Amino acid sequence: MLDWFKVNLQYILPKHLLSRLVGKFAAAEAGGVTTAFIKFFIKKYNVDMSEALYPHPEHYKTFNEFFTRQLKPEVRQIAGGDDVLIQAVDGAVSQFGDIHQDSIFQAKGHNYSLTTLLGGKPELAKPFKNGKFATIYLSPKDYHRIHMPVEGTLTDMVYVPGELFSVNPLTAENVPGLFARNERVIAFFDTPVGKMAMVLVGATIVASIETVWSGTVTPPAGKNVQHWQYESDDEAAVKLEKGDEMGRFKLGSTIVVCFEKDQIEFEDMEAGMTTRLGEVFALAKANKTA
C-alpha cells in the first residue's frame, strides 16, 4: 500500500515546480545552512567522502558544488585496451541487453520505444534498432559526473521536454515508459564501435543536466524537442577520449546507453550489480575472444 501511494503521488505532485525550487536552494550560497544540509545528506545517504577530492563539507559553497564533487584521480582507474569499453558512471545496473526492433526493456511488464526515448526522431533511432542497451541508476550517494565509455566524436544533441518522475527502482517497476516520458538530454557519438547514444534522464528534483560542450542544457525546461547538429570532421569537432567527462547531473538520475547491432558484448553484467567508473563495461565484438 505504501509503495502504491509513493508511485501514484508522483502523478499529482507539481514535479517541475518542486524541482526548480529545490534547484534554487541547491545553487544558493547559504553559508552555515548549506554546510549543515550537506552534513545531513552525507550521513543520511552514507556518502563516502574519503573518495572526494575535497572531503570536507565546509569546502563547498553550494549544495550543487558538493553534489557534483570531483573524485581523487587515484580512486577510479580507467581500464585499458582498445577493445574495452568502460563503465560511464558510479551507480547500479537497472537493466541491460538487446533492443528488440524498437523496444527496450524497462522492468517486468514494461517496455518502451527506442524512437520515443531518442526524441521521436526515426533517423537518429534507426542505427540502434536490434542493438544493445544498458540502463544505469545513480543513487543520491553516488558520484554524479558522467564519463565516456569509449572515445567518440559528437554528432548530435537532442533535448526532449517531459515529466520528472522519480527514476528509482520502485518507480521504474510501476510507471510505464518512464525513461521515454521524463525530460532528457541525448548525445550521439561516432565511436570505434559505431554509433553510441548517451541518454541523460531527468527526474524529480534533478535541478540541472549539463554537458561539457554546451554547459547547462536544462533548466529552463523547453516545451519543444530541440536538436543540435555538430561538425565531426573539422577543428571545432567535439572529440572526447575514453574516460573523459561528458556531462553531469545536479541531483541524481539515470543514464541509458545505446549501441548499434553486432558491435559490443557486455562483460559480466547482472541486473542490480554496482558499477564503478572506469571498470570494464563491454568489449568490442569484433575483438572479443571466444
PASEBA-1860 file (N, C-alpha, C; in nm, 3 decimals):
! residues 290
1> MLDWFKVN> 0.083/-0.122/0.000/0.000/0.000/0.000/0.086/0.126/0.000 ~ 0.195/0.124/0.080/0.283/0.240/0.085/0.351/0.262/-0.049 ~ 0.395/0.154/-0.113/0.458/0.167/-0.245/0.360/0.224/-0.347 ~ 0.235/0.177/-0.343/0.132/0.229/-0.434/0.116/0.379/-0.413 ~ 0.113/0.421/-0.289/0.097/0.563/-0.257/0.216/0.644/-0.309 ~ 0.339/0.593/-0.288/0.460/0.665/-0.332/0.459/0.685/-0.483 ~ 0.417/0.582/-0.556/0.416/0.591/-0.703/0.307/0.685/-0.750 ~ 0.185/0.668/-0.701/0.073/0.743/-0.753/0.073/0.889/-0.709
9> LQYILPKH> 0.136/0.918/-0.597/0.150/1.058/-0.555/0.226/1.139/-0.659 ~ 0.319/1.073/-0.730/0.400/1.144/-0.829/0.318/1.196/-0.946 ~ 0.204/1.132/-0.972/0.120/1.177/-1.083/0.054/1.312/-1.055 ~ 0.037/1.345/-0.928/-0.035/1.470/-0.896/0.057/1.579/-0.841 ~ 0.178/1.544/-0.800/0.270/1.646/-0.749/0.312/1.741/-0.861 ~ 0.332/1.869/-0.831/0.386/1.964/-0.930/0.538/1.944/-0.943 ~ 0.576/1.840/-1.016/0.715/1.794/-1.015/0.813/1.897/-1.070 ~ 0.775/1.968/-1.175/0.865/2.069/-1.231/0.885/2.185/-1.133
17> LLSRLVGK> 0.776/2.232/-1.074/0.786/2.342/-0.978/0.872/2.300/-0.859 ~ 0.846/2.181/-0.806/0.923/2.131/-0.693/1.071/2.120/-0.728 ~ 1.100/2.070/-0.847/1.239/2.052/-0.889/1.310/2.186/-0.903 ~ 1.242/2.285/-0.958/1.306/2.416/-0.976/1.327/2.487/-0.842 ~ 1.234/2.469/-0.748/1.253/2.527/-0.615/1.372/2.464/-0.545 ~ 1.382/2.332/-0.553/1.498/2.263/-0.495/1.625/2.309/-0.565 ~ 1.617/2.330/-0.695/1.733/2.377/-0.770/1.783/2.512/-0.722 ~ 1.691/2.600/-0.689/1.731/2.732/-0.638/1.805/2.719/-0.505
25> FAAAEAGG> 1.753/2.632/-0.418/1.822/2.610/-0.290/1.959/2.548/-0.314 ~ 1.965/2.450/-0.405/2.091/2.379/-0.429/2.198/2.472/-0.486 ~ 2.156/2.578/-0.556/2.251/2.672/-0.615/2.285/2.789/-0.523 ~ 2.216/2.800/-0.410/2.234/2.914/-0.321/2.357/2.899/-0.232 ~ 2.429/3.008/-0.214/2.540/3.012/-0.119/2.484/3.055/0.015 ~ 2.441/2.956/0.094/2.370/2.983/0.219/2.454/2.961/0.343 ~ 2.585/2.961/0.327/2.675/2.955/0.442/2.654/2.834/0.530 ~ 2.630/2.858/0.658/2.614/2.751/0.755/2.496/2.661/0.725
33> VTTAFIKF> 2.389/2.715/0.665/2.273/2.634/0.630/2.312/2.531/0.524 ~ 2.388/2.576/0.422/2.435/2.484/0.319/2.523/2.375/0.379 ~ 2.619/2.415/0.462/2.709/2.317/0.523/2.633/2.217/0.609 ~ 2.538/2.264/0.686/2.460/2.174/0.771/2.380/2.074/0.688 ~ 2.324/2.122/0.577/2.246/2.031/0.494/2.336/1.929/0.426 ~ 2.455/1.971/0.383/2.550/1.876/0.323/2.588/1.768/0.424 ~ 2.613/1.808/0.549/2.647/1.710/0.652/2.531/1.613/0.676 ~ 2.410/1.666/0.679/2.292/1.581/0.694/2.282/1.482/0.579
41> FIKKYNVD> 2.303/1.531/0.459/2.292/1.447/0.339/2.397/1.335/0.341 ~ 2.521/1.371/0.377/2.629/1.272/0.385/2.593/1.160/0.483 ~ 2.539/1.198/0.598/2.503/1.099/0.700/2.384/1.015/0.656 ~ 2.281/1.079/0.602/2.159/1.008/0.564/2.187/0.904/0.455 ~ 2.269/0.941/0.356/2.291/0.853/0.241/2.426/0.780/0.246 ~ 2.498/0.796/0.357/2.624/0.725/0.375/2.721/0.753/0.259 ~ 2.740/0.879/0.228/2.829/0.920/0.120/2.974/0.902/0.164 ~ 3.053/0.837/0.080/3.193/0.812/0.112/3.277/0.933/0.070
49> MSEALYPH> 3.299/1.024/0.162/3.372/1.146/0.130/3.524/1.124/0.125 ~ 3.571/1.006/0.166/3.714/0.979/0.155/3.759/0.971/0.010 ~ 3.664/0.948/-0.082/3.698/0.943/-0.224/3.697/1.081/-0.290 ~ 3.639/1.179/-0.225/3.624/1.312/-0.285/3.756/1.387/-0.285 ~ 3.778/1.464/-0.389/3.898/1.546/-0.397/3.903/1.644/-0.281 ~ 3.787/1.696/-0.243/3.774/1.785/-0.127/3.678/1.718/-0.029 ~ 3.728/1.649/0.073/3.643/1.566/0.158/3.566/1.641/0.266 ~ 3.597/1.767/0.290/3.534/1.839/0.400/3.411/1.916/0.352
57> PEHYKTFN> 3.296/1.898/0.416/3.173/1.967/0.374/3.187/2.118/0.367 ~ 3.270/2.174/0.452/3.286/2.320/0.456/3.348/2.376/0.327 ~ 3.410/2.290/0.248/3.474/2.337/0.123/3.370/2.387/0.022 ~ 3.249/2.332/0.026/3.151/2.355/-0.080/3.060/2.472/-0.047 ~ 3.060/2.572/-0.135/2.979/2.691/-0.115/2.831/2.667/-0.142 ~ 2.801/2.572/-0.230/2.662/2.539/-0.261/2.644/2.387/-0.256 ~ 2.519/2.346/-0.241/2.491/2.202/-0.243/2.525/2.144/-0.379 ~ 2.504/2.221/-0.487/2.539/2.171/-0.620/2.688/2.140/-0.632
65> EFFTRQLK> 2.772/2.225/-0.574/2.916/2.200/-0.578/2.949/2.068/-0.510 ~ 2.884/2.044/-0.398/2.903/1.917/-0.328/2.852/1.800/-0.411 ~ 2.733/1.814/-0.466/2.671/1.702/-0.535/2.748/1.662/-0.660 ~ 2.809/1.759/-0.727/2.888/1.730/-0.847/3.037/1.725/-0.815 ~ 3.069/1.691/-0.691/3.208/1.689/-0.644/3.297/1.601/-0.731 ~ 3.422/1.643/-0.744/3.522/1.563/-0.812/3.573/1.452/-0.721 ~ 3.620/1.345/-0.782/3.685/1.239/-0.707/3.837/1.257/-0.714 ~ 3.906/1.199/-0.618/4.051/1.194/-0.626/4.089/1.110/-0.748
73> PEVRQIAG> 4.188/1.155/-0.826/4.222/1.083/-0.950/4.253/0.936/-0.929 ~ 4.311/0.903/-0.815/4.358/0.765/-0.795/4.247/0.668/-0.755 ~ 4.126/0.717/-0.723/4.025/0.625/-0.672/3.945/0.557/-0.782 ~ 3.957/0.601/-0.906/3.893/0.536/-1.019/3.997/0.518/-1.130 ~ 4.031/0.397/-1.159/4.125/0.366/-1.266/4.049/0.332/-1.394 ~ 4.095/0.386/-1.507/4.030/0.361/-1.635/4.089/0.235/-1.698 ~ 4.006/0.134/-1.721/4.053/0.009/-1.780/4.109/0.033/-1.919 ~ 4.226/-0.021/-1.945/4.292/-0.003/-2.074/4.245/-0.104/-2.178
81> GDDVLIQA> 4.301/-0.090/-2.299/4.269/-0.181/-2.408/4.179/-0.116/-2.510 ~ 4.219/-0.123/-2.638/4.141/-0.060/-2.744/4.004/-0.125/-2.760 ~ 3.990/-0.251/-2.718/3.863/-0.321/-2.734/3.775/-0.313/-2.610 ~ 3.819/-0.240/-2.508/3.748/-0.234/-2.380/3.667/-0.105/-2.369 ~ 3.539/-0.117/-2.340/3.454/-0.004/-2.305/3.439/-0.004/-2.154 ~ 3.435/0.115/-2.096/3.432/0.125/-1.950/3.296/0.171/-1.899 ~ 3.271/0.141/-1.772/3.153/0.195/-1.706/3.161/0.347/-1.705 ~ 3.051/0.413/-1.740/3.048/0.558/-1.753/3.022/0.631/-1.623
89> VDGAVSQF> 2.965/0.559/-1.525/2.921/0.623/-1.400/2.937/0.527/-1.283 ~ 2.935/0.585/-1.164/2.909/0.509/-1.043/2.758/0.494/-1.030 ~ 2.710/0.373/-1.009/2.567/0.354/-0.997/2.533/0.208/-0.980 ~ 2.418/0.167/-1.034/2.376/0.028/-1.030/2.303/-0.004/-1.159 ~ 2.323/-0.124/-1.210/2.259/-0.166/-1.334/2.110/-0.188/-1.308 ~ 2.028/-0.112/-1.379/1.884/-0.134/-1.373/1.845/-0.248/-1.466 ~ 1.876/-0.232/-1.595/1.853/-0.337/-1.694/1.958/-0.324/-1.804 ~ 1.974/-0.429/-1.882/2.064/-0.425/-1.997/2.026/-0.538/-2.091
97> GDIHQDSI> 2.075/-0.532/-2.213/2.050/-0.642/-2.305/2.024/-0.596/-2.446 ~ 1.941/-0.673/-2.517/1.913/-0.646/-2.658/1.798/-0.547/-2.673 ~ 1.811/-0.462/-2.773/1.699/-0.379/-2.819/1.627/-0.462/-2.925 ~ 1.500/-0.491/-2.904/1.423/-0.574/-2.997/1.347/-0.482/-3.092 ~ 1.402/-0.469/-3.213/1.349/-0.372/-3.308/1.347/-0.233/-3.244 ~ 1.228/-0.185/-3.205/1.218/-0.050/-3.147/1.183/-0.057/-2.998 ~ 1.201/-0.173/-2.936/1.154/-0.194/-2.799/1.269/-0.216/-2.703 ~ 1.269/-0.142/-2.590/1.368/-0.155/-2.484/1.298/-0.201/-2.356
105> FQAKGHNY> 1.358/-0.296/-2.288/1.302/-0.349/-2.163/1.328/-0.252/-2.049 ~ 1.222/-0.217/-1.976/1.234/-0.126/-1.861/1.233/-0.203/-1.729 ~ 1.132/-0.283/-1.709/1.116/-0.365/-1.588/1.007/-0.467/-1.619 ~ 0.986/-0.561/-1.530/0.888/-0.666/-1.554/0.754/-0.606/-1.592 ~ 0.707/-0.644/-1.711/0.578/-0.595/-1.758/0.583/-0.463/-1.832 ~ 0.702/-0.403/-1.845/0.713/-0.271/-1.909/0.826/-0.268/-2.012 ~ 0.791/-0.230/-2.134/0.888/-0.196/-2.238/0.856/-0.054/-2.284 ~ 0.951/0.007/-2.355/0.924/0.139/-2.409/0.993/0.154/-2.544
113> SLTTLLGG> 0.957/0.258/-2.616/1.002/0.277/-2.753/1.140/0.342/-2.760 ~ 1.231/0.279/-2.833/1.363/0.337/-2.860/1.349/0.472/-2.930 ~ 1.264/0.480/-3.031/1.248/0.604/-3.107/1.196/0.717/-3.017 ~ 1.099/0.685/-2.931/1.049/0.785/-2.838/1.159/0.829/-2.743 ~ 1.235/0.734/-2.690/1.345/0.767/-2.600/1.441/0.866/-2.664 ~ 1.470/0.847/-2.793/1.569/0.929/-2.863/1.507/1.051/-2.929 ~ 1.395/1.097/-2.874/1.339/1.225/-2.917/1.236/1.217/-3.027 ~ 1.189/1.094/-3.058/1.089/1.080/-3.164/1.144/1.102/-3.302
121> KPELAKPF> 1.275/1.082/-3.319/1.341/1.105/-3.447/1.386/0.972/-3.507 ~ 1.308/0.917/-3.603/1.340/0.785/-3.659/1.479/0.776/-3.720 ~ 1.527/0.886/-3.779/1.658/0.882/-3.844/1.771/0.866/-3.743 ~ 1.750/0.917/-3.621/1.852/0.901/-3.517/1.839/0.766/-3.448 ~ 1.718/0.711/-3.442/1.696/0.584/-3.374/1.734/0.465/-3.461 ~ 1.727/0.479/-3.591/1.745/0.365/-3.683/1.872/0.285/-3.658 ~ 1.990/0.348/-3.639/2.112/0.268/-3.622/2.109/0.177/-3.499 ~ 2.024/0.207/-3.401/2.025/0.134/-3.275/1.922/0.021/-3.269
129> KNGKFATI> 1.838/0.009/-3.371/1.739/-0.098/-3.371/1.810/-0.233/-3.374 ~ 1.767/-0.322/-3.285/1.827/-0.455/-3.267/1.970/-0.447/-3.212 ~ 2.003/-0.334/-3.153/2.135/-0.319/-3.092/2.133/-0.358/-2.946 ~ 2.216/-0.291/-2.866/2.228/-0.319/-2.724/2.199/-0.193/-2.643 ~ 2.152/-0.213/-2.519/2.129/-0.100/-2.429/2.170/-0.139/-2.288 ~ 2.201/-0.038/-2.207/2.220/-0.057/-2.064/2.164/0.064/-1.993 ~ 2.089/0.040/-1.886/2.030/0.145/-1.805/2.096/0.142/-1.668 ~ 2.157/0.254/-1.629/2.230/0.262/-1.502/2.166/0.370/-1.415
137> YLSPKDYH> 2.130/0.331/-1.293/2.067/0.422/-1.197/2.172/0.480/-1.103 ~ 2.172/0.613/-1.089/2.261/0.682/-0.996/2.182/0.718/-0.871 ~ 2.220/0.662/-0.759/2.151/0.691/-0.633/2.205/0.820/-0.573 ~ 2.138/0.875/-0.471/2.184/1.002/-0.413/2.328/1.000/-0.363 ~ 2.378/0.886/-0.318/2.514/0.881/-0.262/2.622/0.877/-0.368 ~ 2.585/0.854/-0.495/2.684/0.828/-0.599/2.752/0.955/-0.649 ~ 2.864/0.935/-0.713/2.935/1.037/-0.790/2.849/1.069/-0.912 ~ 2.827/1.198/-0.941/2.727/1.233/-1.041/2.781/1.300/-1.167
145> RIHMPVEG> 2.905/1.268/-1.200/2.957/1.308/-1.330/2.955/1.186/-1.422 ~ 2.926/1.210/-1.550/2.913/1.103/-1.648/3.033/1.110/-1.742 ~ 3.093/0.995/-1.769/3.214/0.989/-1.849/3.193/0.903/-1.974 ~ 3.287/0.910/-2.066/3.274/0.838/-2.192/3.316/0.692/-2.176 ~ 3.229/0.599/-2.217/3.268/0.457/-2.213/3.375/0.423/-2.316 ~ 3.382/0.502/-2.422/3.474/0.478/-2.533/3.498/0.613/-2.600 ~ 3.607/0.627/-2.671/3.631/0.755/-2.738/3.522/0.782/-2.841 ~ 3.490/0.909/-2.861/3.383/0.940/-2.955/3.386/1.084/-3.001
153> TLTDMVYV> 3.323/1.108/-3.117/3.308/1.241/-3.173/3.159/1.276/-3.176 ~ 3.124/1.387/-3.114/2.985/1.429/-3.103/2.928/1.464/-3.241 ~ 2.809/1.410/-3.272/2.743/1.443/-3.398/2.610/1.517/-3.377 ~ 2.537/1.483/-3.270/2.406/1.542/-3.245/2.380/1.550/-3.095 ~ 2.297/1.645/-3.057/2.243/1.651/-2.921/2.095/1.686/-2.932 ~ 2.013/1.617/-2.854/1.868/1.640/-2.856/1.821/1.663/-2.713 ~ 1.742/1.770/-2.695/1.674/1.794/-2.568/1.528/1.758/-2.586 ~ 1.475/1.676/-2.494/1.336/1.634/-2.501/1.265/1.677/-2.372
161> PGELFSVN> 1.166/1.765/-2.381/1.089/1.801/-2.261/1.006/1.682/-2.215 ~ 0.968/1.683/-2.089/0.888/1.571/-2.041/0.858/1.580/-1.894 ~ 0.815/1.469/-1.838/0.781/1.459/-1.697/0.909/1.455/-1.613 ~ 0.891/1.461/-1.483/1.005/1.447/-1.392/0.968/1.348/-1.280 ~ 0.926/1.227/-1.324/0.905/1.122/-1.227/1.038/1.083/-1.163 ~ 1.032/1.030/-1.042/1.149/0.967/-0.983/1.193/0.853/-1.075 ~ 1.323/0.822/-1.073/1.373/0.710/-1.155/1.427/0.597/-1.069 ~ 1.387/0.594/-0.942/1.433/0.486/-0.855/1.370/0.354/-0.898
169> PLTAENVP> 1.421/0.241/-0.849/1.371/0.110/-0.894/1.221/0.092/-0.875 ~ 1.165/0.143/-0.766/1.022/0.129/-0.743/0.941/0.195/-0.854 ~ 0.979/0.315/-0.892/0.907/0.387/-0.997/0.927/0.319/-1.132 ~ 1.049/0.272/-1.159/1.077/0.203/-1.285/0.990/0.079/-1.302 ~ 0.956/0.016/-1.191/0.874/-0.105/-1.196/0.726/-0.075/-1.212 ~ 0.686/0.052/-1.193/0.544/0.082/-1.186/0.495/0.193/-1.279 ~ 0.583/0.272/-1.337/0.540/0.379/-1.428/0.575/0.339/-1.571 ~ 0.477/0.312/-1.656/0.505/0.270/-1.793/0.583/0.375/-1.871
177> GLFARNER> 0.680/0.329/-1.949/0.754/0.417/-2.037/0.832/0.525/-1.965 ~ 0.876/0.498/-1.844/0.935/0.601/-1.758/1.045/0.680/-1.827 ~ 1.145/0.613/-1.881/1.262/0.683/-1.933/1.233/0.754/-2.065 ~ 1.126/0.713/-2.132/1.087/0.778/-2.257/0.982/0.886/-2.235 ~ 0.944/0.911/-2.110/0.848/1.018/-2.083/0.908/1.127/-1.995 ~ 1.019/1.099/-1.925/1.085/1.203/-1.846/1.167/1.296/-1.935 ~ 1.188/1.417/-1.886/1.278/1.512/-1.952/1.416/1.448/-1.968 ~ 1.483/1.475/-2.082/1.612/1.411/-2.103/1.695/1.485/-2.207
185> VIAFFDTP> 1.825/1.459/-2.200/1.920/1.512/-2.297/1.994/1.392/-2.357 ~ 1.999/1.386/-2.491/2.062/1.273/-2.559/2.179/1.323/-2.641 ~ 2.296/1.262/-2.624/2.415/1.294/-2.702/2.450/1.174/-2.790 ~ 2.473/1.201/-2.917/2.506/1.096/-3.014/2.652/1.111/-3.056 ~ 2.723/0.999/-3.057/2.865/1.000/-3.091/2.897/0.896/-3.198 ~ 2.993/0.931/-3.283/3.059/0.832/-3.368/3.176/0.775/-3.289 ~ 3.185/0.644/-3.279/3.288/0.579/-3.199/3.349/0.463/-3.277 ~ 3.457/0.403/-3.226/3.513/0.284/-3.293/3.419/0.165/-3.294
193> VGKMAMVL> 3.312/0.168/-3.214/3.213/0.060/-3.215/3.080/0.112/-3.273 ~ 3.090/0.199/-3.371/2.970/0.251/-3.436/2.907/0.366/-3.359 ~ 2.781/0.390/-3.387/2.707/0.496/-3.319/2.682/0.459/-3.173 ~ 2.688/0.561/-3.088/2.654/0.544/-2.946/2.565/0.660/-2.905 ~ 2.458/0.629/-2.832/2.370/0.732/-2.777/2.380/0.728/-2.626 ~ 2.409/0.844/-2.566/2.411/0.858/-2.420/2.289/0.941/-2.380 ~ 2.196/0.878/-2.310/2.072/0.944/-2.271/2.079/0.980/-2.124 ~ 2.075/1.109/-2.093/2.078/1.159/-1.955/1.934/1.192/-1.916
201> VGATIVAS> 1.877/1.110/-1.828/1.735/1.119/-1.796/1.714/1.203/-1.671 ~ 1.631/1.304/-1.682/1.596/1.387/-1.567/1.502/1.314/-1.473 ~ 1.483/1.371/-1.355/1.398/1.309/-1.254/1.351/1.415/-1.155 ~ 1.263/1.374/-1.064/1.215/1.465/-0.961/1.334/1.524/-0.885 ~ 1.332/1.653/-0.868/1.433/1.738/-0.804/1.571/1.730/-0.868 ~ 1.581/1.678/-0.991/1.705/1.698/-1.067/1.705/1.842/-1.115 ~ 1.793/1.922/-1.058/1.788/2.066/-1.083/1.850/2.104/-1.216 ~ 1.937/2.020/-1.270/2.008/2.059/-1.391/2.071/1.939/-1.458
209> IETVWSGT> 2.073/1.941/-1.592/2.151/1.847/-1.672/2.248/1.930/-1.755 ~ 2.376/1.896/-1.750/2.479/1.971/-1.820/2.563/1.879/-1.907 ~ 2.621/1.936/-2.013/2.724/1.867/-2.091/2.849/1.954/-2.094 ~ 2.963/1.892/-2.118/3.088/1.967/-2.113/3.103/2.063/-2.231 ~ 3.034/2.037/-2.341/3.048/2.123/-2.459/2.946/2.235/-2.464 ~ 2.833/2.222/-2.392/2.729/2.324/-2.402/2.690/2.384/-2.269 ~ 2.747/2.333/-2.158/2.706/2.382/-2.027/2.567/2.333/-1.993 ~ 2.489/2.416/-1.923/2.355/2.377/-1.880/2.261/2.369/-1.999
217> VTPPAGKN> 2.200/2.251/-2.017/2.101/2.232/-2.123/1.961/2.256/-2.069 ~ 1.936/2.211/-1.947/1.810/2.236/-1.878/1.838/2.247/-1.728 ~ 1.778/2.340/-1.653/1.675/2.433/-1.696/1.732/2.552/-1.774 ~ 1.643/2.637/-1.832/1.498/2.624/-1.825/1.447/2.509/-1.911 ~ 1.336/2.452/-1.870/1.275/2.344/-1.945/1.203/2.402/-2.066 ~ 1.224/2.344/-2.181/1.155/2.389/-2.301/1.024/2.315/-2.321 ~ 0.947/2.361/-2.418/0.820/2.295/-2.449/0.830/2.210/-2.574 ~ 0.939/2.224/-2.649/0.955/2.153/-2.775/1.087/2.077/-2.777
225> VQHWQYES> 1.090/1.970/-2.854/1.214/1.896/-2.876/1.310/1.987/-2.952 ~ 1.434/1.993/-2.906/1.537/2.073/-2.973/1.650/1.982/-3.020 ~ 1.703/2.009/-3.138/1.804/1.923/-3.199/1.920/2.009/-3.249 ~ 2.038/1.978/-3.198/2.160/2.045/-3.242/2.248/1.945/-3.318 ~ 2.305/1.988/-3.429/2.397/1.904/-3.504/2.537/1.965/-3.499 ~ 2.638/1.879/-3.498/2.776/1.923/-3.481/2.863/1.870/-3.594 ~ 2.955/1.955/-3.638/3.052/1.910/-3.737/3.147/1.810/-3.673 ~ 3.169/1.701/-3.740/3.251/1.594/-3.681/3.386/1.577/-3.751
233> DDEAAVKL> 3.413/1.660/-3.851/3.537/1.639/-3.928/3.617/1.768/-3.946 ~ 3.602/1.863/-3.852/3.684/1.984/-3.861/3.747/2.012/-3.725 ~ 3.821/2.122/-3.717/3.894/2.154/-3.593/3.801/2.183/-3.476 ~ 3.678/2.223/-3.505/3.584/2.256/-3.398/3.508/2.134/-3.345 ~ 3.535/2.018/-3.400/3.463/1.897/-3.359/3.484/1.869/-3.210 ~ 3.379/1.821/-3.146/3.387/1.783/-3.004/3.430/1.636/-2.999 ~ 3.556/1.615/-2.963/3.610/1.479/-2.955/3.651/1.451/-2.812 ~ 3.600/1.341/-2.759/3.626/1.303/-2.621/3.691/1.166/-2.616
241> EKGDEMGR> 3.787/1.151/-2.527/3.857/1.025/-2.510/3.784/0.936/-2.411 ~ 3.812/0.808/-2.415/3.757/0.715/-2.316/3.793/0.763/-2.176 ~ 3.693/0.775/-2.091/3.715/0.822/-1.955/3.696/0.970/-1.935 ~ 3.690/1.048/-2.044/3.668/1.192/-2.030/3.527/1.219/-1.977 ~ 3.513/1.324/-1.898/3.381/1.366/-1.853/3.302/1.419/-1.972 ~ 3.173/1.379/-1.981/3.088/1.431/-2.089/2.968/1.509/-2.037 ~ 2.933/1.490/-1.910/2.819/1.563/-1.856/2.805/1.536/-1.708 ~ 2.699/1.596/-1.651/2.676/1.577/-1.508/2.530/1.608/-1.473
249> FKLGSTIV> 2.486/1.547/-1.364/2.355/1.576/-1.306/2.374/1.658/-1.179 ~ 2.293/1.761/-1.162/2.284/1.828/-1.033/2.159/1.773/-0.965 ~ 2.181/1.676/-0.884/2.088/1.584/-0.820/2.067/1.464/-0.912 ~ 2.040/1.347/-0.852/2.063/1.219/-0.918/1.962/1.179/-1.022 ~ 1.999/1.080/-1.103/1.910/1.033/-1.207/1.959/0.903/-1.265 ~ 1.942/0.887/-1.398/1.969/0.762/-1.469/2.028/0.793/-1.605 ~ 2.115/0.704/-1.654/2.159/0.711/-1.792/2.115/0.585/-1.865 ~ 2.084/0.599/-1.993/2.061/0.485/-2.082/2.162/0.498/-2.195
257> VCFEKDQI> 2.241/0.392/-2.216/2.343/0.392/-2.322/2.300/0.294/-2.429 ~ 2.300/0.337/-2.555/2.258/0.252/-2.666/2.371/0.236/-2.768 ~ 2.381/0.115/-2.822/2.483/0.083/-2.922/2.418/0.016/-3.043 ~ 2.488/0.018/-3.155/2.441/-0.048/-3.276/2.447/-0.201/-3.263 ~ 2.377/-0.268/-3.353/2.376/-0.414/-3.358/2.515/-0.469/-3.390 ~ 2.551/-0.578/-3.323/2.672/-0.655/-3.351/2.800/-0.575/-3.331 ~ 2.800/-0.481/-3.238/2.920/-0.400/-3.214/2.986/-0.430/-3.079 ~ 2.906/-0.458/-2.977/2.964/-0.480/-2.843/2.897/-0.599/-2.776
265> EFEDMEAG> 2.968/-0.653/-2.677/2.911/-0.754/-2.588/2.938/-0.710/-2.445 ~ 2.834/-0.711/-2.362/2.853/-0.673/-2.222/2.937/-0.778/-2.151 ~ 3.016/-0.731/-2.056/3.111/-0.816/-1.986/3.071/-0.833/-1.841 ~ 3.030/-0.955/-1.805/2.999/-0.989/-1.665/2.897/-0.894/-1.603 ~ 2.791/-0.863/-1.677/2.686/-0.773/-1.628/2.573/-0.852/-1.565 ~ 2.515/-0.796/-1.460/2.396/-0.851/-1.398/2.308/-0.736/-1.353 ~ 2.177/-0.752/-1.365/2.084/-0.651/-1.313/2.103/-0.639/-1.163 ~ 2.113/-0.515/-1.116/2.131/-0.488/-0.974/2.275/-0.472/-0.932
273> MTTRLGEV> 2.369/-0.509/-1.017/2.509/-0.501/-0.978/2.556/-0.355/-0.969 ~ 2.651/-0.331/-0.880/2.710/-0.198/-0.864/2.807/-0.171/-0.978 ~ 2.804/-0.050/-1.029/2.901/-0.008/-1.131/2.995/0.097/-1.073 ~ 3.117/0.095/-1.121/3.215/0.196/-1.082/3.283/0.250/-1.207 ~ 3.288/0.381/-1.215/3.353/0.447/-1.327/3.488/0.384/-1.355 ~ 3.512/0.350/-1.482/3.643/0.302/-1.524/3.655/0.151/-1.532 ~ 3.565/0.078/-1.465/3.570/-0.068/-1.472/3.520/-0.115/-1.609 ~ 3.551/-0.241/-1.643/3.511/-0.294/-1.773/3.359/-0.303/-1.781
281> FALAKANK> 3.306/-0.249/-1.888/3.163/-0.242/-1.914/3.124/-0.339/-2.027 ~ 3.202/-0.336/-2.135/3.174/-0.419/-2.252/3.302/-0.434/-2.332 ~ 3.297/-0.528/-2.429/3.408/-0.547/-2.521/3.358/-0.525/-2.663 ~ 3.445/-0.466/-2.745/3.413/-0.453/-2.886/3.398/-0.593/-2.944 ~ 3.287/-0.621/-3.011/3.255/-0.758/-3.050/3.356/-0.814/-3.149 ~ 3.405/-0.729/-3.238/3.498/-0.778/-3.340/3.626/-0.831/-3.277 ~ 3.658/-0.779/-3.157/3.783/-0.818/-3.091/3.762/-0.913/-2.974 ~ 3.636/-0.950/-2.949/3.608/-1.036/-2.833/3.653/-1.178/-2.865
289> TA> 3.731/-1.234/-2.777/3.777/-1.371/-2.799/3.672/-1.470/-2.755 ~ 3.672/-1.583/-2.819/3.572/-1.686/-2.788/3.600/-1.748/-2.652
END
